[in-house]
Amino acid sequence: MRHGKKFNHLGRKAAHRKAMLSNMACSLIEYKRINTTVAKAKALKQYVEPLITKAKDDSTHSRRVVFSYLRQKETIKELFGVVSSKVGDRPGGYTRIIKTGNRLGDNAEMCMIELVDFNEVYTNGKEAKKTKTRRRKKTTANVEEGSAVEETPAVEEAQVVEETPTAEAATEEAPATEEKKSDDANDENQDA
């Protein structure tokens, strides 16, 4: 029985699963996006996001903790250098999963998992500034009820006026096409 076991075992023993997730995390950090199945991507998301959060604090302790998971020096340098500087102001949600369809061989649901801040298509190649918005209640002094009521009938009248000429134009075009057909038939008869 698997009572209380909430994470996906991915059909592997614990050592194999940890090694696979470590390798996938290293590939994700190195290449910024990888293709995999949806189940593995969801497991990888839970595995790599705490490591990226830990990388925001560049200390010896956090480097050693992350190294115990990833076991690759070049990946640690990349994570604490480029990746942590890019996601420094983001409070979480560092990865994005985009479903890409099903695999041909076994019909497994495939996806692409990527680091959010490294996709230029969604970010348009520039960093967006955070803008603060304010919400205000509309006061009754600013909105006059009489003007709002007067605007509504004017819009409805304009719609009715626009519809009438189009209907007349359609009825005028129909006899014109019939006259052209009869003229063409007369011309053919005269040629014969």
C-alpha positions, -999 to +999 in steps of 0.1 A: +000+000+000+011+035-007-008+055+019+006+090+025+032+088-003+024+118-024+052+121-049+055+103-082+080+074-080+083+074-119+086+036-120+121+037-105+139+028-073+150+057-051+186+058-062+177+057-099+150+084-094+174+108-076+201+103-102+177+109-131+163+141-115+198+153-108+208+148-144+176+164-157+181+194-134+217+199-146+205+197-182+177+222-175+202+247-159+227+242-187+204+244-218+176+264-202+149+241-217+145+204-222+119+180-237+106+152-215+073+136-205+048+155-184+052+132-153+090+137-153+086+174-159+063+178-129+087+158-107+116+179-120+098+211-112+094+201-076+131+191-075+147+221-092+127+251-079+139+248-043+175+246-056+170+278-076+156+295-045+186+284-026+209+298-053+196+333-047+217+334-014+252+330-027+270+316+004+293+286+009+266+267+028+240+271+000+265+261-026+273+230-007+237+221-002+229+226-039+261+206-048+248+177-028+218+175-051+234+183-085+271+170-083+284+190-112+307+220-107+300+237-140+263+236-134+267+250-099+287+280-114+260+285-140+232+283-114+248+307-089+260+330-116+237+336-146+205+320-134+204+334-099+211+370-112+183+366-137+157+353-113+168+374-083+136+394-080+112+366-088+095+352-057+090+317-072+077+299-103+110+297-121+100+270-146+072+267-172+058+234-186+045+236-222+027+205-235+038+194-270+016+164-278+021+127-276+051+106-284+048+083-314+062+051-299+042+048-267+017+077-269+033+093-238+023+129-232+053+150-239+062+185-229+089+211-229+101+224-195+120+257-195+133+284-172+108+313-174+132+342-175+153+328-204+126+326-230+128+357-252+095+349-270+074+355-239+096+383-224+102+400-258+139+402-251+136+429-225+129+430-188+095+442-178+092+469-152+069+463-123+041+489-122+020+495-092-016+498-098-042+515-077-078+507-074-102+535-067-139+535-062-158+555-087-175+585-071-210+596-080-198+631-087-175+620-115-201+599-133-233+617-142-262+593-145-280+615-171-251+615-196-247+577-193-284+572-201-283+596-231-253+578-247-270+544-248-299+552-272-275+570-296-255+539-300-285+517-307-299+542-333-265+542-352-267+504-354-302+504-368-293+530-394-263+510-406-282+478-411-309+493-434-287+503-463-270+469-464-303+452-468-314+475-496-281+471-514-285+433-514-320+436-530-307+460-556-278+437-566-301+407-572-320+422-602-288+436-616-273+401-618-305+387-634-303+414-661-267+405-669-276+368-672-305+376-697-282+400-717-255+372-719-282+347-731-294+372-758-258+377-770-253+340-773-285+336-793-275+364-817-241+348-823-256+315-832 
